[in-house]
Amino acid sequence: MLMDDLTGVKDDMIALLSGHGMRSMNAYVGEDVPTVVFEEDDADGWKVFIEHAEASGAAFVTISEVILEPEDVATLIGQVRDGDFPDHDAAALDEAQDLLQHTGKVGYLQLGFAHQGVMFLYETATEWYDHFQELMETVSDMSGLILDEGENDRDE
């Protein structure tokens, strides 16, 4: 079952944590911290993750969400429009505009708990959020290429 909005999942996570006598703390664990990412293909893998957190003696679990804001999509659309993208910019623009239907929805969740100096993480995302991230990376990469080419022209 593909989820379009992870708000209900987040609510269920908080309820399960509470049921296990654990607390949640709004916090995002970045890449600069030693981490182990929990890999579970099951959509309810987060429940197993919470059981692992409890078994480790964790008193709390960090939780972070990303809500797609209209400004995020507007920025992406603007970058696609402003970029000098060959041939595929119309498709990228359509894809970016399609993301407007997902504004206000939770597209990404991260749970985490610390154990013996390492953060253990569980991450999940909707399909549209993954696509949003891919488009943002593509726009960034294309902008970098265009900028780099321009810099090379000046050096010659």
C-alpha positions in Angstrom: 0.0 0.0 0.0 1.5 3.3 -1.1 1.0 6.2 1.3 0.3 9.7 0.0 0.6 11.4 3.4 2.6 10.1 6.4 0.7 12.2 9.0 -1.3 9.2 10.2 1.8 7.0 10.4 3.5 9.7 12.5 0.5 9.8 14.9 0.6 6.0 15.1 4.4 6.1 15.9 3.8 8.6 18.7 1.0 6.5 20.1 3.1 3.3 20.0 6.0 5.1 21.7 3.7 6.3 24.4 2.2 2.8 24.8 5.7 1.5 25.4 6.3 4.1 28.0 8.8 6.0 25.8 8.8 9.6 24.8 9.4 11.3 21.5 11.5 14.4 20.9 11.3 16.5 17.8 14.7 16.4 16.3 16.4 15.5 13.1 19.6 13.4 13.1 22.0 14.7 10.4 24.7 13.0 8.5 27.5 14.3 10.7 26.5 11.8 13.5 27.6 8.1 13.5 24.5 6.3 12.4 23.1 2.9 11.5 20.1 2.9 9.2 17.5 0.3 10.0 16.5 -1.5 6.8 13.0 -3.1 6.7 11.0 -3.6 3.6 7.7 -4.0 5.5 5.6 -0.8 5.7 5.2 -1.5 9.5 8.9 -1.9 10.0 8.9 1.2 12.2 7.0 -0.9 14.8 10.0 -3.3 15.0 12.3 -0.3 15.1 10.5 1.0 18.2 10.7 -2.5 19.8 14.5 -2.4 19.2 14.6 1.1 20.8 12.8 -0.2 23.8 15.0 -3.3 24.1 18.1 -1.1 24.0 16.8 0.8 27.0 16.2 4.1 25.1 14.1 6.5 27.1 13.1 8.5 24.1 13.1 8.4 20.3 13.8 11.4 18.1 11.2 12.0 15.4 11.5 14.3 12.4 9.0 15.0 9.6 9.2 17.0 6.4 6.0 18.7 5.2 6.1 19.8 1.6 5.5 23.5 1.8 4.1 25.6 -1.2 7.3 27.7 -1.0 9.4 24.5 -1.6 7.5 23.7 -4.8 7.6 27.3 -5.9 11.3 27.4 -5.5 11.7 24.2 -7.5 9.4 25.5 -10.2 11.4 28.8 -10.3 14.7 27.0 -10.6 13.4 24.8 -13.4 12.1 27.9 -15.2 15.2 29.9 -14.7 17.6 27.1 -15.7 18.7 26.7 -19.2 17.8 23.0 -19.3 18.0 21.4 -22.8 15.0 19.6 -24.1 13.6 18.1 -20.9 12.8 21.3 -19.0 9.1 21.1 -20.1 8.8 17.7 -18.6 10.7 18.8 -15.4 8.4 21.8 -15.1 5.3 19.6 -15.4 6.7 17.2 -12.8 7.5 20.1 -10.4 4.0 21.6 -10.9 2.4 18.2 -10.2 4.0 18.3 -6.8 1.7 21.2 -5.8 -1.1 18.6 -5.1 1.1 17.3 -2.2 1.7 20.6 -0.4 0.8 20.4 3.3 1.4 16.6 3.4 4.1 14.8 5.4 6.4 13.2 2.8 9.3 12.0 5.0 9.7 10.7 8.6 12.8 9.8 10.5 12.9 8.0 13.9 16.1 7.7 15.9 17.5 6.5 19.2 21.0 6.5 20.6 22.7 3.4 21.8 26.4 3.1 22.8 27.4 6.3 21.0 25.6 5.5 17.7 22.3 6.8 16.4 20.0 4.1 15.0 17.7 5.5 12.4 14.5 4.5 10.7 13.5 6.5 7.6 10.5 6.3 5.4 9.2 8.6 2.6 6.4 8.8 0.1 7.0 8.2 -3.6 6.2 11.8 -4.4 8.7 13.0 -1.7 11.5 10.9 -3.2 10.6 12.3 -6.6 10.7 15.8 -5.2 14.2 15.1 -3.9 15.4 13.7 -7.2 14.1 16.8 -9.0 15.8 19.1 -6.6 19.1 17.2 -7.1 18.7 17.3 -10.9 18.1 21.0 -10.8 21.1 21.5 -8.6 23.3 19.3 -10.7 22.2 21.0 -13.9 22.7 24.5 -12.4 26.2 23.4 -11.3 27.0 22.2 -14.8 25.8 25.3 -16.4 27.8 27.4 -14.0 30.9 25.3 -14.4 30.7 25.5 -18.2 30.4 29.3 -18.0 33.4 29.5 -15.7 35.5 27.4 -18.1 34.6 29.8 -21.0 35.9 32.7 -19.0 39.2 30.9 -18.2 40.0 30.4 -21.8 
